[in-house]
Amino acid sequence: MRGNYVRVAVALCAAACGTKAGATDVFNLEGFGPVSRAMGGTSAAFDIGSAAMMANPATLGLMAEGNHLHLGLDVVTTDIKATNTATGETARSGNHGNNNGPYLAPEAAFVYRHDDFALGAGIFAEGGLGTQYGGSSFLSRTSNGVQTGLDQFSRLLVLRIPFAVAYRPTDKLTLGASLDAVWTSLNLGTLLDVTQIGTLASQRRVSGSLVPTLLSVPGLSGGYLGFSRNAPVGGGADAWGIGGKLGLTYDITPDTRVGLAYNAKTRVGDLRGQATLAAVSTVAGNIPLSGEVRVRDFQMPAQFTVGISHQFNERLSASADYQRVFWSSVMRDINVTFTRGGANLDLSLPQNYRDTNVFGLGVAYRFDSAWTVRGGFHYAQEAIPNGTLLAVVPAIPTTTLTGGATYAFGKDDAIDFALSVVLPKTVGNASQPNTAVPLTVRHSQLNAVLAYRKRF
């Protein structure tokens, strides 16, 4: 039944083959919809169209009267390279299977706007991440030289289905809110060297009745946990839950508007699915054990956004946003439980993410009734401490340059486009337990989004 819900949700969008979206603000995209994306991800205080239900739902009340249809697609390409700084060996993410890009993310929404009210519903990818290093790099080798052949990968998709409302009680003030259905799915394959297992045990981060069995394997060299749905959509472990947003805008002057938005922490159930736990032995090779996996309390964080927009004249406008993202409340650890029958293994990988400040700037210039061009800058502070970086979960870019354009066929039909150039970022980690060797990860992206919108 759960799989049927997922297929129905994805079928609501035009891009029925959509998969996950790469992210630049840890797991978050740098903006929703081509208008916001092209303007540095700003969205709190001006009309970004139907994608407002993913940012500040109050700005739905700024849209023109009528029915609005939005159909779009994100395309994300990543360039990720891990380097063993002790040996110089490298591992590139890509060309190994369904977990690597390019990634496609759907956008579809409908908004009805009349008088002081606006109502809308849609389906959007909030973000995620994805890596696939394959099974032949140094990441698949244990410290005593066993080449396991085990694939190292991840793929996270967070999909939102918002139901939003906006109300304009005065000429200057607009209020908005949304209630979101949230679907989170995850693929993960990671090898822990025997030295990492020892460190986790000393920190009391691994426990359960399967631990003695694992440790009794002759010539134990490492342990591997993997769960995956080998398809373009979804993950080996998933769950549904809820989220929501509140927002407002206020017109300080006829040309200047401020906006506030609060995106609540999600409430999604533990991600569940089928998994394989394998002991890596220098004597017997890989010894797999099938069972069930549960990723406990994996949530997206609360976010607070404040922004301002200004219309300089009928052609030129600008916007600026500040956002505080509360990662520390949701990404202290990645907690996983593997069970087989009545036996279990509990694993807690430290992450210790920091709360981050995010800044966006955008400018738009309307040449004529058909063409509008946009540009922007987006910066998000690094959330991951160097000592807790996982090669399969990099999520490290911070700086993005954006641009885009709109071509209007008339007053009721338009094509919007945006391109984000995510500048390279390199982070290192030489600390147990999240790596057995000193490594650096370099990550850059190129994100594009194209959307068609129609008013009728």
C-alpha positions in Angstrom: 0.0 0.0 0.0 2.8 2.4 0.9 4.4 1.9 -2.6 1.0 2.7 -4.2 0.9 6.0 -2.4 4.4 6.9 -3.7 3.5 6.0 -7.3 0.3 8.1 -7.1 2.2 11.1 -5.7 4.9 11.0 -8.3 2.3 10.6 -11.1 0.8 13.9 -10.1 3.7 15.7 -11.7 4.6 16.0 -15.3 8.0 14.5 -14.8 6.8 11.0 -14.0 10.4 9.7 -14.2 11.7 12.2 -11.6 14.2 11.0 -9.0 16.0 12.9 -6.3 17.4 16.4 -6.2 20.9 17.3 -5.3 21.2 20.0 -2.7 23.5 22.9 -1.9 22.3 23.8 1.6 23.3 20.4 3.2 20.1 18.5 2.0 18.1 21.5 0.9 17.8 22.9 -2.6 18.9 26.6 -3.0 15.4 27.7 -4.0 12.1 26.4 -5.3 10.9 27.2 -8.8 12.9 28.9 -11.6 12.0 32.5 -10.4 13.4 32.0 -6.9 16.3 29.8 -8.0 17.5 32.4 -10.6 17.4 35.1 -7.9 19.8 33.4 -5.5 17.1 31.4 -3.8 15.3 34.5 -2.4 11.6 34.0 -1.9 10.3 35.6 1.3 9.0 39.0 0.0 8.0 38.8 -3.6 5.9 36.8 -6.1 7.8 33.6 -7.1 4.7 31.9 -8.4 3.2 28.6 -7.3 6.5 27.5 -5.7 5.7 29.9 -2.9 4.0 27.0 -1.1 7.5 25.6 -0.6 9.0 28.8 0.8 6.6 31.6 2.1 3.0 30.6 1.4 1.9 34.1 2.1 3.3 35.2 -1.3 0.6 33.1 -3.0 -1.6 36.1 -2.2 0.6 38.3 -4.5 -0.2 36.3 -7.6 -2.6 37.6 -10.2 -6.3 36.6 -10.1 -7.2 33.3 -11.7 -6.2 29.7 -11.9 -2.5 29.0 -12.1 -0.9 25.7 -13.4 2.8 25.1 -12.8 4.7 22.1 -14.4 8.5 21.9 -14.1 11.5 19.8 -13.8 14.9 20.2 -12.0 18.0 18.6 -13.5 21.0 18.3 -11.1 24.4 17.1 -12.1 27.1 16.5 -9.5 30.9 16.3 -9.5 32.1 14.5 -6.4 35.6 13.1 -5.8 37.0 11.5 -2.7 40.8 11.4 -2.2 42.8 9.2 0.2 45.3 11.8 1.3 47.7 9.2 2.6 48.0 7.3 -0.7 46.7 9.8 -3.3 44.1 7.4 -4.5 40.8 8.9 -5.7 37.2 7.7 -6.0 34.7 9.5 -8.2 31.0 9.4 -7.7 29.1 8.5 -10.9 28.6 6.0 -13.7 28.0 3.1 -11.3 24.2 2.8 -11.2 20.9 4.3 -10.3 22.2 6.2 -7.2 24.4 8.5 -9.3 23.1 11.4 -11.4 22.0 13.3 -13.3 19.1 13.6 -11.0 15.6 14.7 -12.0 13.2 16.3 -9.5 9.5 17.1 -10.2 7.7 20.3 -9.8 3.9 20.5 -10.2 1.3 22.8 -8.6 -2.1 24.4 -9.0 -3.1 27.7 -7.3 -6.6 29.4 -7.3 -6.4 33.1 -6.5 -9.6 35.2 -6.0 -10.1 38.5 -4.1 -8.2 38.3 -0.8 -7.8 34.5 -0.9 -5.4 32.0 -2.6 -5.5 28.2 -2.3 -2.9 25.8 -3.7 -1.6 22.3 -3.8 1.5 20.8 -5.4 4.3 18.3 -5.4 8.0 19.4 -5.1 11.3 17.8 -4.2 12.6 19.6 -1.1 16.1 18.2 -1.6 18.4 15.3 -0.9 21.8 14.0 -1.9 23.3 11.2 -3.9 26.7 9.5 -4.3 27.9 6.2 -5.9 31.5 5.3 -5.7 31.2 1.7 -6.9 32.9 -1.3 -5.3 36.5 -1.0 -6.6 37.9 2.1 -5.0 39.9 2.6 -1.7 36.5 3.2 0.0 35.7 -0.4 -0.5 39.0 -1.7 0.9 39.6 -2.5 4.5 42.7 -1.3 6.4 44.3 -4.8 6.2 44.0 -4.8 2.4 40.8 -6.7 1.7 39.2 -5.4 -1.4 35.5 -6.2 -0.6 33.9 -5.3 -3.9 31.1 -3.7 -1.9 29.4 -0.7 -3.4 29.6 2.6 -1.5 26.6 4.8 -2.2 23.7 7.0 -0.9 20.5 8.5 -2.3 18.1 10.6 -0.3 14.9 12.1 -1.6 12.6 14.3 0.5 9.3 14.9 -1.4 6.7 17.4 -0.2 3.0 17.6 -1.1 1.9 21.0 0.3 -1.6 22.2 0.7 -1.4 26.0 1.1 -3.6 29.0 1.8 -3.0 32.7 1.8 -5.3 35.5 3.0 -4.9 39.3 2.6 -6.7 41.0 5.5 -5.5 44.5 4.6 -4.0 46.2 1.6 -0.5 45.9 3.1 -0.6 42.6 5.0 -0.8 39.0 3.6 -0.8 35.9 5.8 -0.1 32.3 4.6 0.2 28.7 5.8 0.7 25.2 4.5 0.3 21.7 5.7 2.6 19.3 3.9 2.6 15.6 3.4 6.3 14.5 3.5 7.8 11.4 2.0 11.4 10.6 2.8 13.3 7.7 1.1 16.9 6.6 1.5 19.4 4.3 -0.2 22.6 3.7 1.7 25.6 1.4 1.3 28.6 1.9 3.6 31.6 -0.1 4.7 33.0 0.2 8.3 36.5 -0.9 8.8 37.3 -3.1 11.8 39.1 -0.1 13.3 36.0 2.0 12.9 33.9 -0.7 14.5 36.3 -0.7 17.5 36.0 3.1 17.8 32.3 3.0 17.7 32.2 0.3 20.3 34.5 2.2 22.6 32.2 5.2 22.2 29.2 3.0 22.9 27.8 3.7 19.5 27.3 0.1 18.5 25.3 -2.4 20.5 22.8 -5.2 20.2 22.6 -9.0 20.4 24.2 -9.3 16.9 27.5 -7.7 18.1 29.0 -10.8 19.7 28.2 -12.7 16.5 29.8 -10.1 14.4 32.9 -9.9 16.5 33.3 -13.7 16.6 33.8 -13.9 12.8 37.3 -15.2 12.2 39.6 -12.7 10.6 37.0 -9.9 10.9 38.1 -7.1 8.7 35.0 -4.9 8.5 31.3 -4.7 8.4 29.0 -3.5 5.6 25.4 -2.2 5.8 23.4 -1.8 2.6 19.8 -1.1 1.6 18.7 0.1 -1.8 15.8 0.3 -4.2 17.5 -0.2 -7.6 15.1 2.0 -9.5 15.0 5.7 -10.6 12.5 6.6 -7.9 12.5 5.9 -4.1 14.8 4.2 -1.7 15.3 1.0 0.2 14.0 2.5 3.3 11.2 5.1 3.4 8.4 6.6 5.5 5.6 9.2 5.4 5.0 12.1 7.7 4.0 15.8 7.9 5.4 19.3 7.8 4.1 22.8 7.6 4.9 26.5 7.1 3.7 29.9 8.3 4.4 33.1 6.6 3.5 36.8 6.1 4.4 39.7 3.9 3.9 43.4 4.7 4.2 46.4 2.3 6.3 49.0 4.0 5.8 51.3 1.0 4.1 50.7 -2.4 7.6 49.6 -3.7 9.1 47.9 -0.7 7.9 44.7 1.0 9.2 42.5 3.8 8.4 38.9 4.4 8.7 36.3 7.2 8.4 32.6 7.0 8.8 29.7 9.4 9.2 26.1 8.1 8.6 23.6 10.9 10.7 20.6 11.6 9.2 17.6 9.9 7.5 14.7 11.7 8.3 11.6 9.6 8.2 8.1 10.9 11.3 5.9 11.1 12.5 4.9 7.6 12.0 1.1 7.2 13.0 -1.4 4.6 15.0 -4.6 3.8 18.7 -4.6 4.2 21.9 -6.7 4.1 24.5 -6.7 6.9 27.7 -8.3 5.9 30.8 -9.3 7.9 34.0 -9.0 5.9 36.5 -11.7 6.8 40.1 -12.3 5.7 39.3 -16.0 6.0 35.8 -16.4 4.6 35.3 -13.3 2.5 32.0 -11.4 2.7 29.4 -13.1 4.9 26.0 -11.6 4.2 23.0 -11.6 6.5 19.6 -10.4 5.3 17.1 -8.6 7.6 15.2 -5.4 8.2 16.6 -1.9 8.7 15.1 1.1 10.5 16.7 4.6 10.3 15.4 6.3 13.4 14.1 9.8 13.6 15.5 11.1 10.3 14.0 14.6 9.9 14.4 17.8 8.0 15.1 20.9 10.2 13.1 23.9 11.1 14.0 27.1 9.2 13.3 30.8 9.8 13.5 33.2 6.9 13.3 37.0 6.7 13.5 38.9 3.4 12.9 42.2 1.7 12.2 43.1 -1.9 12.2 46.5 -3.7 10.8 47.7 -7.0 13.1 50.4 -8.3 11.0 51.1 -11.3 8.7 49.3 -13.7 11.6 47.2 -15.0 14.2 46.7 -12.2 13.6 44.9 -8.9 15.8 43.3 -6.2 15.5 41.0 -3.3 17.5 39.8 -0.3 16.8 36.9 2.2 18.4 35.7 5.4 17.6 32.2 6.7 18.5 30.4 9.9 18.5 26.6 9.5 18.4 24.5 12.7 20.4 21.5 11.6 21.8 20.7 15.1 18.3 19.5 16.2 18.0 16.9 13.6 21.5 15.8 12.5 23.4 15.0 15.7 23.6 11.3 14.8 22.5 8.9 12.0 20.8 6.2 14.0 20.3 2.8 12.3 18.9 -0.5 13.6 19.3 -3.8 11.8 17.2 -6.7 12.9 16.9 -10.4 11.9 14.3 -12.4 13.8 14.8 -11.4 17.4 18.4 -10.4 17.0 19.5 -6.8 16.5 22.4 -4.4 15.9 22.1 -0.7 16.8 24.5 1.7 15.1 24.9 5.5 15.7 27.2 7.5 13.4 28.1 10.9 14.8 27.3 13.9 12.6 27.1 16.9 15.0 25.8 19.3 12.3 25.8 23.0 13.2 23.0 25.5 12.7 23.7 27.5 9.6 23.1 31.0 8.3 22.0 31.3 4.7 22.1 34.5 2.6 20.5 35.2 -0.8 20.6 38.2 -3.1 18.7 38.5 -6.4 17.9 41.1 -9.1 15.4 41.0 -12.0 15.2 43.2 -15.1 12.2 43.2 -17.4 13.2 44.1 -20.9 9.7 44.1 -22.4 6.4 42.3 -22.1 8.0 39.0 -23.2 11.5 38.9 -21.6 12.7 39.1 -18.0 16.2 38.2 -17.0 17.4 37.4 -13.4 20.6 36.9 -11.5 21.6 36.1 -8.0 24.1 34.9 -5.3 23.5 32.3 -2.7 25.7 31.4 0.3 25.1 28.8 3.0 27.5 28.2 5.9 29.0 24.8 6.2 27.1 22.6 8.5 29.3 19.5 8.7 32.3 19.5 11.1 35.4 18.2 9.4 35.8 15.4 11.9 32.3 13.8 11.1 32.4 13.9 7.3 31.1 10.7 5.7 32.3 10.2 2.1 28.9 8.8 1.0 27.1 11.9 2.6 29.2 14.9 1.5 26.5 17.7 1.3 29.3 20.3 1.6 28.9 23.1 -1.1 28.3 26.6 0.2 28.5 29.1 -2.6 26.2 29.3 -5.7 25.9 31.7 -8.6 22.5 31.8 -10.2 20.8 33.2 -13.3 17.8 32.7 -15.5 15.1 34.2 -17.6 11.3 34.2 -18.4 9.8 34.2 -21.8 6.1 35.1 -21.8 4.0 34.1 -24.8 1.3 36.4 -23.6 -0.2 37.6 -20.3 -1.2 34.0 -19.4 1.5 31.7 -20.6 5.2 31.7 -19.8 8.4 29.5 -19.7 10.8 30.1 -16.8 14.3 28.9 -16.7 17.1 29.0 -14.1 20.7 27.8 -13.8 22.7 27.4 -10.6 26.5 27.0 -10.7 27.5 25.5 -7.4 31.2 26.3 -6.8 33.6 23.6 -5.8 34.0 23.0 -2.1 36.6 20.6 -0.4 36.3 19.3 3.1 38.6 16.8 4.8 38.3 14.2 7.6 41.1 12.3 9.3 39.1 11.2 12.4 37.5 8.0 13.5 34.9 6.7 13.5 33.5 8.1 10.2 36.6 7.3 8.1 39.3 4.7 8.4 41.8 6.7 6.3 42.5 10.4 6.0 40.4 11.7 3.1 39.1 14.8 1.4 35.9 15.2 -0.6 35.5 17.8 -3.3 31.9 18.5 -4.4 30.5 20.8 -7.1 27.1 20.9 -8.9 25.3 22.3 -11.9 21.6 22.7 -11.3 19.0 23.6 -13.9 15.2 24.0 -13.6 12.6 24.6 -16.4 8.9 25.3 -15.8 5.8 26.1 -17.8 3.1 28.1 -16.2 -0.3 29.0 -17.4 -3.1 31.2 -16.0 -6.7 30.6 -17.0 
